[in-house]
Amino acid sequence: MKSYHMNMGAGLQGLVLREHARPEPGPGEVLVRVHAVSLNFREIMILIQGRYPLPVKPDVVAVSDGAGEVVAVGERVTRTRVGDRVIASIFPRWQDGPFGIAHADQLGGSLDGMLTQYRALNEDALVPVPSHLSYEEAATLPCAGVTAWNALFGGKTVLPGESVLTLGTGSVSLFALQFAKMAGARVIATTSSGEKAQRLRALGADEVVNYRDLPQWAAEVRRLTGGRGVDHVVEVGGATLAQSLQACAMGGELALIGSVAGGGAAVEVNTLIASGASVRPIAVGSRAQLANMARAIGANAARPVIDRVFTFDQAPAAFAYYAEGKCFGKVVVKVSD
């Protein structure tokens, strides 16, 4: 079998294909034939930028997100059978409840990831694929999908009739838009172009604000909500944190996701206090949240947004394409048929 390996800060040329023996599932484990994986900004942080908040082992098998078919089971496996279509949770030991250091082992980081033809995983880390989704679609869910789900339902749950602000057209924001509409919320989205605005509206956005035309877009969000502000903000990266706080209603919640901005954003304490909002940092989500999200996607026949699908041999090209930052939706690598 073959796997793609990477090292911290090695650059695109550091994504290396290696051949080695196919693993055998141990007690409580199943062997998954990986059909598809999807890329996230975490891969760019590790491989190209050389920074990541959690440990990354040397020569790790790349990529956190993947879906596939169970082809063998080990001893004491009770909930999973050969032939099951499954999604792997990024944090295999984080089953439910708050995140803690005891749950920090992560696929594609301290643990080998999913950009491989076969992967042995504990059955507790797996969730069934919604029946209407392809493997390529299912592979988009573990990181961006669960992060968006956690942002909207892991704290102050989005309720019908409430308002949600999503920022830009990254995958977390697109998932958040879809999930918020599934919950019956009004969604205001920001973007940088008319073409992207049209695509956001096609996904269900009720209002779209072009932040290039309106650099002080928080005031426009306030205007669109009658001066009240939104109930929920899905803040990606932190660079826009000050305006996001200004756009949030008193008593609202701001879910703070990731460090796309490199951790350089700063907010005055008075801005935070004056907002009256709760700020909740997000660390992807648990297996229970992955399972809840998958059930909701199945019940609503929702489909993730995919920008482009590459073959396994084209994995380096997939990384290069994703690193350009121009995609609308997920970049997927099809590992096998």
ZADO-1210 file (C-alpha; in nm, 4 decimals, padded with zeros to 6 digits):
<atoms>
<atom x="00.0000" y="00.0000" z="00.0000" code="MET" pos="1"/>
<atom x="00.1017" y="00.3617" z="-00.0453" code="LYS" pos="2"/>
<atom x="00.0793" y="00.6679" z="00.1777" code="SER" pos="3"/>
<atom x="00.1748" y="01.0356" z="00.1480" code="TYR" pos="4"/>
<atom x="00.3982" y="01.1601" z="00.4308" code="HIS" pos="5"/>
<atom x="00.4950" y="01.5119" z="00.5360" code="MET" pos="6"/>
<atom x="00.7084" y="01.7010" z="00.7872" code="ASN" pos="7"/>
<atom x="00.6593" y="02.0348" z="00.9565" code="MET" pos="8"/>
<atom x="00.7562" y="02.3209" z="00.7248" code="GLY" pos="9"/>
<atom x="00.8920" y="02.0936" z="00.4513" code="ALA" pos="10"/>
<atom x="00.7064" y="02.2777" z="00.1741" code="GLY" pos="11"/>
<atom x="00.5102" y="02.1290" z="-00.1144" code="LEU" pos="12"/>
<atom x="00.8144" y="01.9312" z="-00.2260" code="GLN" pos="13"/>
<atom x="00.8112" y="01.7670" z="00.1172" code="GLY" pos="14"/>
<atom x="00.4914" y="01.5727" z="00.0464" code="LEU" pos="15"/>
<atom x="00.6454" y="01.2310" z="-00.0179" code="VAL" pos="16"/>
<atom x="00.4833" y="00.9085" z="-00.1414" code="LEU" pos="17"/>
<atom x="00.6033" y="00.5950" z="00.0387" code="ARG" pos="18"/>
<atom x="00.5201" y="00.2246" z="-00.0005" code="GLU" pos="19"/>
<atom x="00.4880" y="-00.0062" z="00.2994" code="HIS" pos="20"/>
<atom x="00.3010" y="-00.3060" z="00.4362" code="ALA" pos="21"/>
<atom x="-00.0751" y="-00.2941" z="00.4772" code="ARG" pos="22"/>
<atom x="-00.1662" y="-00.2746" z="00.8479" code="PRO" pos="23"/>
<atom x="-00.3624" y="-00.5401" z="01.0343" code="GLU" pos="24"/>
<atom x="-00.6387" y="-00.4290" z="01.2723" code="PRO" pos="25"/>
<atom x="-00.5678" y="-00.4929" z="01.6391" code="GLY" pos="26"/>
<atom x="-00.8206" y="-00.5494" z="01.9188" code="PRO" pos="27"/>
<atom x="-01.1013" y="-00.2969" z="01.8934" code="GLY" pos="28"/>
<atom x="-00.9735" y="-00.1764" z="01.5565" code="GLU" pos="29"/>
<atom x="-01.1008" y="-00.1996" z="01.2006" code="VAL" pos="30"/>
<atom x="-00.9132" y="-00.1706" z="00.8732" code="LEU" pos="31"/>
<atom x="-01.0523" y="00.1012" z="00.6481" code="VAL" pos="32"/>
<atom x="-00.9874" y="00.1113" z="00.2773" code="ARG" pos="33"/>
<atom x="-00.9689" y="00.4860" z="00.2258" code="VAL" pos="34"/>
<atom x="-01.1713" y="00.6075" z="-00.0710" code="HIS" pos="35"/>
<atom x="-01.1343" y="00.9848" z="-00.0367" code="ALA" pos="36"/>
<atom x="-00.9777" y="01.2589" z="00.1736" code="VAL" pos="37"/>
<atom x="-01.0219" y="01.6348" z="00.1812" code="SER" pos="38"/>
<atom x="-00.7747" y="01.9131" z="00.2535" code="LEU" pos="39"/>
<atom x="-00.7985" y="02.1771" z="00.5231" code="ASN" pos="40"/>
<atom x="-00.5967" y="02.4852" z="00.6129" code="PHE" pos="41"/>
<atom x="-00.4305" y="02.2808" z="00.8887" code="ARG" pos="42"/>
<atom x="-00.2389" y="02.0919" z="00.6162" code="GLU" pos="43"/>
<atom x="-00.1071" y="02.4203" z="00.4756" code="ILE" pos="44"/>
<atom x="-00.0072" y="02.5338" z="00.8250" code="MET" pos="45"/>
<atom x="00.1871" y="02.2127" z="00.8878" code="ILE" pos="46"/>
<atom x="00.3470" y="02.1491" z="00.5493" code="LEU" pos="47"/>
<atom x="00.4078" y="02.5005" z="00.4163" code="ILE" pos="48"/>
<atom x="00.3914" y="02.7454" z="00.7072" code="GLN" pos="49"/>
<atom x="00.5600" y="02.5198" z="00.9618" code="GLY" pos="50"/>
<atom x="00.3277" y="02.6143" z="01.2465" code="ARG" pos="51"/>
<atom x="00.0510" y="02.4259" z="01.4246" code="TYR" pos="52"/>
<atom x="-00.0847" y="02.4492" z="01.7814" code="PRO" pos="53"/>
<atom x="-00.0825" y="02.0722" z="01.8417" code="LEU" pos="54"/>
<atom x="00.2073" y="01.8227" z="01.8181" code="PRO" pos="55"/>
<atom x="00.2968" y="01.6869" z="01.4737" code="VAL" pos="56"/>
<atom x="00.5155" y="01.3780" z="01.4627" code="LYS" pos="57"/>
<atom x="00.7988" y="01.3460" z="01.2083" code="PRO" pos="58"/>
<atom x="00.7139" y="01.1879" z="00.8733" code="ASP" pos="59"/>
<atom x="00.3442" y="01.1776" z="00.9599" code="VAL" pos="60"/>
<atom x="00.0937" y="01.0369" z="00.7085" code="VAL" pos="61"/>
<atom x="-00.0776" y="01.3538" z="00.5898" code="ALA" pos="62"/>
<atom x="-00.4369" y="01.4809" z="00.6115" code="VAL" pos="63"/>
<atom x="-00.6908" y="01.4611" z="00.8919" code="SER" pos="64"/>
<atom x="-01.0116" y="01.4083" z="00.6906" code="ASP" pos="65"/>
<atom x="-01.1088" y="01.0828" z="00.5249" code="GLY" pos="66"/>
<atom x="-01.3854" y="00.8372" z="00.4485" code="ALA" pos="67"/>
<atom x="-01.3797" y="00.4786" z="00.3334" code="GLY" pos="68"/>
<atom x="-01.5040" y="00.1211" z="00.3630" code="GLU" pos="69"/>
<atom x="-01.4352" y="-00.1258" z="00.6433" code="VAL" pos="70"/>
<atom x="-01.2558" y="-00.4267" z="00.4908" code="VAL" pos="71"/>
<atom x="-01.1471" y="-00.6156" z="00.8052" code="ALA" pos="72"/>
<atom x="-01.2165" y="-00.6105" z="01.1781" code="VAL" pos="73"/>
<atom x="-01.0043" y="-00.7044" z="01.4779" code="GLY" pos="74"/>
<atom x="-01.0966" y="-00.8821" z="01.7986" code="GLU" pos="75"/>
<atom x="-01.3606" y="-00.7316" z="02.0278" code="ARG" pos="76"/>
<atom x="-01.5112" y="-00.5153" z="01.7549" code="VAL" pos="77"/>
<atom x="-01.8860" y="-00.4991" z="01.8212" code="THR" pos="78"/>
<atom x="-02.0353" y="-00.1958" z="01.6448" code="ARG" pos="79"/>
<atom x="-01.8679" y="-00.2074" z="01.3039" code="THR" pos="80"/>
<atom x="-01.8890" y="-00.4655" z="01.0273" code="ARG" pos="81"/>
<atom x="-01.7048" y="-00.5377" z="00.7047" code="VAL" pos="82"/>
<atom x="-01.8684" y="-00.3336" z="00.4288" code="GLY" pos="83"/>
<atom x="-01.9666" y="-00.0375" z="00.6486" code="ASP" pos="84"/>
<atom x="-01.9090" y="00.3048" z="00.4940" code="ARG" pos="85"/>
<atom x="-01.7421" y="00.5222" z="00.7581" code="VAL" pos="86"/>
<atom x="-01.6001" y="00.8653" z="00.8354" code="ILE" pos="87"/>
<atom x="-01.3024" y="00.8997" z="01.0709" code="ALA" pos="88"/>
<atom x="-01.3168" y="01.1486" z="01.3571" code="SER" pos="89"/>
<atom x="-01.0065" y="01.3704" z="01.3666" code="ILE" pos="90"/>
<atom x="-00.9648" y="01.3266" z="01.7439" code="PHE" pos="91"/>
<atom x="-01.0115" y="00.9493" z="01.7865" code="PRO" pos="92"/>
<atom x="-01.0122" y="00.9678" z="02.1686" code="ARG" pos="93"/>
<atom x="-01.2472" y="01.2672" z="02.1987" code="TRP" pos="94"/>
<atom x="-01.5807" y="01.0928" z="02.2196" code="GLN" pos="95"/>
<atom x="-01.7967" y="01.3663" z="02.3772" code="ASP" pos="96"/>
<atom x="-01.7968" y="01.6540" z="02.6241" code="GLY" pos="97"/>
<atom x="-01.5445" y="01.9384" z="02.6540" code="PRO" pos="98"/>
<atom x="-01.2117" y="01.9245" z="02.4756" code="PHE" pos="99"/>
<atom x="-00.9038" y="01.8564" z="02.6883" code="GLY" pos="100"/>
<atom x="-00.5391" y="01.7652" z="02.6552" code="ILE" pos="101"/>
<atom x="-00.6308" y="01.3995" z="02.7065" code="ALA" pos="102"/>
<atom x="-00.8166" y="01.4146" z="02.3731" code="HIS" pos="103"/>
<atom x="-00.5463" y="01.5960" z="02.1758" code="ALA" pos="104"/>
<atom x="-00.4196" y="01.3004" z="01.9672" code="ASP" pos="105"/>
<atom x="-00.5089" y="01.4017" z="01.6135" code="GLN" pos="106"/>
<atom x="-00.5089" y="01.2320" z="01.2736" code="LEU" pos="107"/>
<atom x="-00.2557" y="01.3915" z="01.0439" code="GLY" pos="108"/>
<atom x="-00.0719" y="01.5365" z="01.3455" code="GLY" pos="109"/>
<atom x="00.0428" y="01.3298" z="01.6417" code="SER" pos="110"/>
<atom x="-00.1220" y="01.0302" z="01.4688" code="LEU" pos="111"/>
<atom x="-00.0865" y="00.9165" z="01.1088" code="ASP" pos="112"/>
<atom x="-00.3554" y="01.0631" z="00.8875" code="GLY" pos="113"/>
<atom x="-00.5824" y="00.9537" z="00.6057" code="MET" pos="114"/>
<atom x="-00.3900" y="01.0216" z="00.2815" code="LEU" pos="115"/>
<atom x="-00.3183" y="00.6513" z="00.2526" code="THR" pos="116"/>
<atom x="-00.4770" y="00.3543" z="00.0848" code="GLN" pos="117"/>
<atom x="-00.5509" y="00.1683" z="00.4109" code="TYR" pos="118"/>
<atom x="-00.5792" y="00.2882" z="00.7697" code="ARG" pos="119"/>
<atom x="-00.6343" y="00.0889" z="01.0890" code="ALA" pos="120"/>
<atom x="-00.8562" y="00.2851" z="01.3310" code="LEU" pos="121"/>
<atom x="-01.0331" y="00.2181" z="01.6573" code="ASN" pos="122"/>
<atom x="-01.4006" y="00.1557" z="01.5880" code="GLU" pos="123"/>
<atom x="-01.4869" y="00.4237" z="01.8469" code="ASP" pos="124"/>
<atom x="-01.3423" y="00.6846" z="01.6111" code="ALA" pos="125"/>
<atom x="-01.5820" y="00.6028" z="01.3262" code="LEU" pos="126"/>
<atom x="-01.9214" y="00.7386" z="01.2214" code="VAL" pos="127"/>
<atom x="-02.1483" y="00.6031" z="00.9441" code="PRO" pos="128"/>
<atom x="-02.1529" y="00.7898" z="00.6140" code="VAL" pos="129"/>
<atom x="-02.4958" y="00.9440" z="00.5396" code="PRO" pos="130"/>
<atom x="-02.6517" y="00.7128" z="00.2818" code="SER" pos="131"/>
<atom x="-02.6986" y="00.9791" z="00.0130" code="HIS" pos="132"/>
<atom x="-02.3371" y="01.0987" z="00.0170" code="LEU" pos="133"/>
<atom x="-02.0501" y="00.9748" z="-00.1963" code="SER" pos="134"/>
<atom x="-01.7154" y="00.8998" z="-00.0340" code="TYR" pos="135"/>
<atom x="-01.5822" y="01.2240" z="-00.1814" code="GLU" pos="136"/>
<atom x="-01.8613" y="01.4208" z="-00.0131" code="GLU" pos="137"/>
<atom x="-01.8288" y="01.2325" z="00.3157" code="ALA" pos="138"/>
<atom x="-01.4556" y="01.3025" z="00.3287" code="ALA" pos="139"/>
<atom x="-01.5236" y="01.6773" z="00.3543" code="THR" pos="140"/>
<atom x="-01.7003" y="01.6509" z="00.6908" code="LEU" pos="141"/>
<atom x="-01.4558" y="01.5738" z="00.9779" code="PRO" pos="142"/>
<atom x="-01.2721" y="01.9074" z="01.0114" code="CYS" pos="143"/>
<atom x="-01.4550" y="02.1969" z="00.8432" code="ALA" pos="144"/>
<atom x="-01.7995" y="02.0419" z="00.8796" code="GLY" pos="145"/>
<atom x="-01.7658" y="01.9526" z="01.2476" code="VAL" pos="146"/>
<atom x="-01.6028" y="02.2868" z="01.3236" code="THR" pos="147"/>
<atom x="-01.9015" y="02.4696" z="01.1766" code="ALA" pos="148"/>
<atom x="-02.1411" y="02.2363" z="01.3593" code="TRP" pos="149"/>
<atom x="-01.9633" y="02.2965" z="01.6900" code="ASN" pos="150"/>
<atom x="-01.9679" y="02.6724" z="01.6278" code="ALA" pos="151"/>
<atom x="-02.3450" y="02.6756" z="01.5878" code="LEU" pos="152"/>
<atom x="-02.4620" y="02.3981" z="01.8193" code="PHE" pos="153"/>
<atom x="-02.1797" y="02.3305" z="02.0663" code="GLY" pos="154"/>
<atom x="-02.2514" y="02.6326" z="02.2858" code="GLY" pos="155"/>
<atom x="-02.5470" y="02.8684" z="02.2511" code="LYS" pos="156"/>
<atom x="-02.7535" y="02.6615" z="02.0094" code="THR" pos="157"/>
<atom x="-02.8868" y="02.8340" z="01.6988" code="VAL" pos="158"/>
<atom x="-03.2663" y="02.8532" z="01.7134" code="LEU" pos="159"/>
<atom x="-03.5229" y="02.9077" z="01.4353" code="PRO" pos="160"/>
<atom x="-03.5623" y="03.2763" z="01.3586" code="GLY" pos="161"/>
<atom x="-03.2226" y="03.3764" z="01.4990" code="GLU" pos="162"/>
<atom x="-02.9549" y="03.5447" z="01.2885" code="SER" pos="163"/>
<atom x="-02.6100" y="03.4114" z="01.1983" code="VAL" pos="164"/>
<atom x="-02.3130" y="03.5944" z="01.0461" code="LEU" pos="165"/>
<atom x="-02.0659" y="03.3949" z="00.8364" code="THR" pos="166"/>
<atom x="-01.7427" y="03.5427" z="00.7045" code="LEU" pos="167"/>
<atom x="-01.6039" y="03.4772" z="00.3577" code="GLY" pos="168"/>
<atom x="-01.6295" y="03.1636" z="00.1473" code="THR" pos="169"/>
<atom x="-01.3958" y="02.9218" z="00.3226" code="GLY" pos="170"/>
<atom x="-01.5251" y="02.5725" z="00.3856" code="SER" pos="171"/>
<atom x="-01.6138" y="02.6331" z="00.7522" code="VAL" pos="172"/>
<atom x="-01.8181" y="02.9377" z="00.6533" code="SER" pos="173"/>
<atom x="-01.9962" y="02.7480" z="00.3752" code="LEU" pos="174"/>
<atom x="-02.0853" y="02.4635" z="00.6102" code="PHE" pos="175"/>
<atom x="-02.2016" y="02.7148" z="00.8734" code="ALA" pos="176"/>
<atom x="-02.4287" y="02.8784" z="00.6158" code="LEU" pos="177"/>
<atom x="-02.5833" y="02.5452" z="00.5243" code="GLN" pos="178"/>
<atom x="-02.6279" y="02.4311" z="00.8860" code="PHE" pos="179"/>
<atom x="-02.7748" y="02.7641" z="00.9955" code="ALA" pos="180"/>
<atom x="-03.0354" y="02.7459" z="00.7196" code="LYS" pos="181"/>
<atom x="-03.1129" y="02.3855" z="00.8190" code="MET" pos="182"/>
<atom x="-03.1855" y="02.5226" z="01.1691" code="ALA" pos="183"/>
<atom x="-03.4230" y="02.7880" z="01.0361" code="GLY" pos="184"/>
<atom x="-03.1938" y="03.0862" z="01.0972" code="ALA" pos="185"/>
<atom x="-03.1464" y="03.4026" z="00.8929" code="ARG" pos="186"/>
<atom x="-02.7923" y="03.4147" z="00.7502" code="VAL" pos="187"/>
<atom x="-02.5895" y="03.7224" z="00.6657" code="ILE" pos="188"/>
<atom x="-02.2677" y="03.6408" z="00.4817" code="ALA" pos="189"/>
<atom x="-01.9682" y="03.8534" z="00.3859" code="THR" pos="190"/>
<atom x="-01.7600" y="03.8144" z="00.0725" code="THR" pos="191"/>
<atom x="-01.5306" y="04.0043" z="-00.1604" code="SER" pos="192"/>
<atom x="-01.6988" y="03.9778" z="-00.5007" code="SER" pos="193"/>
<atom x="-02.0330" y="03.9837" z="-00.6785" code="GLY" pos="194"/>
<atom x="-01.9728" y="03.6387" z="-00.8261" code="GLU" pos="195"/>
<atom x="-01.9167" y="03.4873" z="-00.4822" code="LYS" pos="196"/>
<atom x="-02.2185" y="03.6762" z="-00.3501" code="ALA" pos="197"/>
<atom x="-02.4367" y="03.5040" z="-00.6096" code="GLN" pos="198"/>
<atom x="-02.3045" y="03.1633" z="-00.5078" code="ARG" pos="199"/>
<atom x="-02.3665" y="03.2381" z="-00.1409" code="LEU" pos="200"/>
<atom x="-02.7245" y="03.3376" z="-00.2154" code="ARG" pos="201"/>
<atom x="-02.7691" y="03.0156" z="-00.4138" code="ALA" pos="202"/>
<atom x="-02.6654" y="02.8252" z="-00.0987" code="LEU" pos="203"/>
<atom x="-02.9309" y="03.0088" z="00.1015" code="GLY" pos="204"/>
<atom x="-02.7736" y="03.3305" z="00.2329" code="ALA" pos="205"/>
<atom x="-03.0471" y="03.5853" z="00.3061" code="ASP" pos="206"/>
<atom x="-02.8144" y="03.8857" z="00.2850" code="GLU" pos="207"/>
<atom x="-02.4616" y="03.9223" z="00.1485" code="VAL" pos="208"/>
<atom x="-02.2289" y="04.2116" z="00.2358" code="VAL" pos="209"/>
<atom x="-01.9319" y="04.2877" z="00.0096" code="ASN" pos="210"/>
<atom x="-01.6516" y="04.3846" z="00.2459" code="TYR" pos="211"/>
<atom x="-01.4483" y="04.5412" z="-00.0346" code="ARG" pos="212"/>
<atom x="-01.7299" y="04.7828" z="-00.1113" code="ASP" pos="213"/>
<atom x="-01.8061" y="04.8306" z="00.2604" code="LEU" pos="214"/>
<atom x="-01.4806" y="04.7999" z="00.4602" code="PRO" pos="215"/>
<atom x="-01.6723" y="04.8840" z="00.7800" code="GLN" pos="216"/>
<atom x="-01.9112" y="04.5971" z="00.7181" code="TRP" pos="217"/>
<atom x="-02.0105" y="04.5578" z="01.0838" code="ALA" pos="218"/>
<atom x="-02.2201" y="04.8739" z="01.0531" code="ALA" pos="219"/>
<atom x="-02.4025" y="04.7216" z="00.7548" code="GLU" pos="220"/>
<atom x="-02.4692" y="04.4015" z="00.9499" code="VAL" pos="221"/>
<atom x="-02.6142" y="04.6169" z="01.2280" code="ARG" pos="222"/>
<atom x="-02.8308" y="04.7998" z="00.9759" code="ARG" pos="223"/>
<atom x="-02.9579" y="04.4726" z="00.8301" code="LEU" pos="224"/>
<atom x="-03.0595" y="04.3579" z="01.1789" code="THR" pos="225"/>
<atom x="-03.2378" y="04.6812" z="01.2710" code="GLY" pos="226"/>
<atom x="-02.9438" y="04.7956" z="01.4835" code="GLY" pos="227"/>
<atom x="-02.9547" y="04.4887" z="01.7092" code="ARG" pos="228"/>
<atom x="-02.6709" y="04.2802" z="01.5672" code="GLY" pos="229"/>
<atom x="-02.6649" y="03.9068" z="01.4967" code="VAL" pos="230"/>
<atom x="-02.7203" y="03.6309" z="01.7504" code="ASP" pos="231"/>
<atom x="-02.4257" y="03.4211" z="01.6300" code="HIS" pos="232"/>
<atom x="-02.0980" y="03.5003" z="01.4567" code="VAL" pos="233"/>
<atom x="-01.8741" y="03.2330" z="01.3054" code="VAL" pos="234"/>
<atom x="-01.5390" y="03.4133" z="01.3161" code="GLU" pos="235"/>
<atom x="-01.2713" y="03.2396" z="01.1108" code="VAL" pos="236"/>
<atom x="-00.9099" y="03.3295" z="01.1698" code="GLY" pos="237"/>
<atom x="-00.9342" y="03.6234" z="01.4079" code="GLY" pos="238"/>
<atom x="-00.8251" y="03.9043" z="01.1743" code="ALA" pos="239"/>
<atom x="-01.1787" y="04.0435" z="01.1659" code="THR" pos="240"/>
<atom x="-01.2504" y="03.9865" z="01.5361" code="LEU" pos="241"/>
<atom x="-01.3061" y="04.3532" z="01.6250" code="ALA" pos="242"/>
<atom x="-01.5713" y="04.4044" z="01.3566" code="GLN" pos="243"/>
<atom x="-01.7284" y="04.0683" z="01.4332" code="SER" pos="244"/>
<atom x="-01.7737" y="04.1773" z="01.7952" code="LEU" pos="245"/>
<atom x="-01.9283" y="04.5028" z="01.6749" code="GLN" pos="246"/>
<atom x="-02.1703" y="04.3047" z="01.4579" code="ALA" pos="247"/>
<atom x="-02.2755" y="04.0703" z="01.7410" code="CYS" pos="248"/>
<atom x="-02.5858" y="04.1379" z="01.9487" code="ALA" pos="249"/>
<atom x="-02.5726" y="04.1877" z="02.3254" code="MET" pos="250"/>
<atom x="-02.5914" y="03.8390" z="02.4711" code="GLY" pos="251"/>
<atom x="-02.4941" y="03.6812" z="02.1394" code="GLY" pos="252"/>
<atom x="-02.2159" y="03.4309" z="02.0867" code="GLU" pos="253"/>
<atom x="-01.9028" y="03.4548" z="01.8755" code="LEU" pos="254"/>
<atom x="-01.7395" y="03.1245" z="01.7865" code="ALA" pos="255"/>
<atom x="-01.3674" y="03.1868" z="01.7324" code="LEU" pos="256"/>
<atom x="-01.2095" y="02.9388" z="01.4939" code="ILE" pos="257"/>
<atom x="-00.8488" y="02.8658" z="01.4123" code="GLY" pos="258"/>
<atom x="-00.5550" y="03.0929" z="01.3443" code="SER" pos="259"/>
<atom x="-00.5728" y="03.1590" z="00.9719" code="VAL" pos="260"/>
<atom x="-00.4605" y="03.5141" z="01.0456" code="ALA" pos="261"/>
<atom x="-00.1433" y="03.3857" z="01.2130" code="GLY" pos="262"/>
<atom x="-00.2456" y="03.4981" z="01.5598" code="GLY" pos="263"/>
<atom x="-00.1693" y="03.8643" z="01.4875" code="GLY" pos="264"/>
<atom x="-00.5165" y="04.0090" z="01.5428" code="ALA" pos="265"/>
<atom x="-00.5614" y="04.2278" z="01.8507" code="ALA" pos="266"/>
<atom x="-00.8802" y="04.3517" z="02.0178" code="VAL" pos="267"/>
<atom x="-00.9037" y="04.6132" z="02.2910" code="GLU" pos="268"/>
<atom x="-01.0565" y="04.4920" z="02.6138" code="VAL" pos="269"/>
<atom x="-01.3151" y="04.7711" z="02.5939" code="ASN" pos="270"/>
<atom x="-01.4280" y="04.6426" z="02.2537" code="THR" pos="271"/>
<atom x="-01.4785" y="04.2966" z="02.3986" code="LEU" pos="272"/>
<atom x="-01.6650" y="04.4222" z="02.7039" code="ILE" pos="273"/>
<atom x="-01.8788" y="04.6684" z="02.5099" code="ALA" pos="274"/>
<atom x="-01.9957" y="04.3972" z="02.2731" code="SER" pos="275"/>
<atom x="-02.1738" y="04.2083" z="02.5510" code="GLY" pos="276"/>
<atom x="-02.1041" y="03.8905" z="02.3545" code="ALA" pos="277"/>
<atom x="-01.9652" y="03.5574" z="02.4662" code="SER" pos="278"/>
<atom x="-01.6501" y="03.4466" z="02.2816" code="VAL" pos="279"/>
<atom x="-01.6041" y="03.0699" z="02.2543" code="ARG" pos="280"/>
<atom x="-01.2864" y="02.9241" z="02.0984" code="PRO" pos="281"/>
<atom x="-01.3518" y="02.6181" z="01.8807" code="ILE" pos="282"/>
<atom x="-01.1271" y="02.3114" z="01.8491" code="ALA" pos="283"/>
<atom x="-01.3028" y="02.1185" z="01.5700" code="VAL" pos="284"/>
<atom x="-01.5364" y="01.8798" z="01.7591" code="GLY" pos="285"/>
<atom x="-01.5917" y="01.5417" z="01.9173" code="SER" pos="286"/>
<atom x="-01.6994" y="01.2141" z="01.7643" code="ARG" pos="287"/>
<atom x="-02.0475" y="01.2736" z="01.9113" code="ALA" pos="288"/>
<atom x="-02.0685" y="01.6060" z="01.7260" code="GLN" pos="289"/>
<atom x="-01.9521" y="01.4374" z="01.4044" code="LEU" pos="290"/>
<atom x="-02.2266" y="01.1771" z="01.4477" code="ALA" pos="291"/>
<atom x="-02.4938" y="01.4387" z="01.5222" code="ASN" pos="292"/>
<atom x="-02.3900" y="01.6430" z="01.2203" code="MET" pos="293"/>
<atom x="-02.3920" y="01.3380" z="00.9931" code="ALA" pos="294"/>
<atom x="-02.7446" y="01.2491" z="01.1069" code="ARG" pos="295"/>
<atom x="-02.8641" y="01.6034" z="01.0408" code="ALA" pos="296"/>
<atom x="-02.7058" y="01.6020" z="00.6953" code="ILE" pos="297"/>
<atom x="-02.8779" y="01.2724" z="00.6221" code="GLY" pos="298"/>
<atom x="-03.2165" y="01.3942" z="00.7484" code="ALA" pos="299"/>
<atom x="-03.1955" y="01.7078" z="00.5342" code="ASN" pos="300"/>
<atom x="-03.0346" y="01.5429" z="00.2290" code="ALA" pos="301"/>
<atom x="-02.7723" y="01.8185" z="00.2423" code="ALA" pos="302"/>
<atom x="-02.4599" y="01.8058" z="00.0290" code="ARG" pos="303"/>
<atom x="-02.1186" y="01.9608" z="00.0959" code="PRO" pos="304"/>
<atom x="-01.9768" y="02.2085" z="-00.1522" code="VAL" pos="305"/>
<atom x="-01.6845" y="02.0578" z="-00.3452" code="ILE" pos="306"/>
<atom x="-01.4611" y="02.2753" z="-00.5589" code="ASP" pos="307"/>
<atom x="-01.2465" y="02.0100" z="-00.7273" code="ARG" pos="308"/>
<atom x="-01.1548" y="01.6410" z="-00.7019" code="VAL" pos="309"/>
<atom x="-00.8013" y="01.5140" z="-00.7699" code="PHE" pos="310"/>
<atom x="-00.6780" y="01.1553" z="-00.8081" code="THR" pos="311"/>
<atom x="-00.4402" y="00.9909" z="-00.5584" code="PHE" pos="312"/>
<atom x="-00.1463" y="01.0377" z="-00.7951" code="ASP" pos="313"/>
<atom x="-00.2362" y="01.4075" z="-00.8177" code="GLN" pos="314"/>
<atom x="-00.2212" y="01.4668" z="-00.4410" code="ALA" pos="315"/>
<atom x="00.0758" y="01.7103" z="-00.4642" code="PRO" pos="316"/>
<atom x="-00.1168" y="01.9093" z="-00.7267" code="ALA" pos="317"/>
<atom x="-00.4185" y="01.9116" z="-00.4953" code="ALA" pos="318"/>
<atom x="-00.2057" y="02.0649" z="-00.2176" code="PHE" pos="319"/>
<atom x="-00.0642" y="02.3253" z="-00.4568" code="ALA" pos="320"/>
<atom x="-00.4111" y="02.4154" z="-00.5832" code="TYR" pos="321"/>
<atom x="-00.5528" y="02.4440" z="-00.2323" code="TYR" pos="322"/>
<atom x="-00.2576" y="02.6560" z="-00.1173" code="ALA" pos="323"/>
<atom x="-00.3469" y="02.9163" z="-00.3808" code="GLU" pos="324"/>
<atom x="-00.6524" y="03.0021" z="-00.1701" code="GLY" pos="325"/>
<atom x="-00.8883" y="03.0492" z="-00.4625" code="LYS" pos="326"/>
<atom x="-01.1214" y="02.7523" z="-00.4193" code="CYS" pos="327"/>
<atom x="-01.4921" y="02.7779" z="-00.3369" code="PHE" pos="328"/>
<atom x="-01.5662" y="02.4649" z="-00.1377" code="GLY" pos="329"/>
<atom x="-01.3607" y="02.1615" z="-00.0496" code="LYS" pos="330"/>
<atom x="-01.0604" y="02.0221" z="-00.2354" code="VAL" pos="331"/>
<atom x="-01.0819" y="01.6416" z="-00.2397" code="VAL" pos="332"/>
<atom x="-00.8361" y="01.3651" z="-00.3268" code="VAL" pos="333"/>
<atom x="-00.9991" y="01.0447" z="-00.4519" code="LYS" pos="334"/>
<atom x="-00.7791" y="00.7670" z="-00.3143" code="VAL" pos="335"/>
<atom x="-00.9598" y="00.4665" z="-00.4637" code="SER" pos="336"/>
<atom x="-01.2819" y="00.3757" z="-00.6455" code="ASP" pos="337"/>
</atoms>
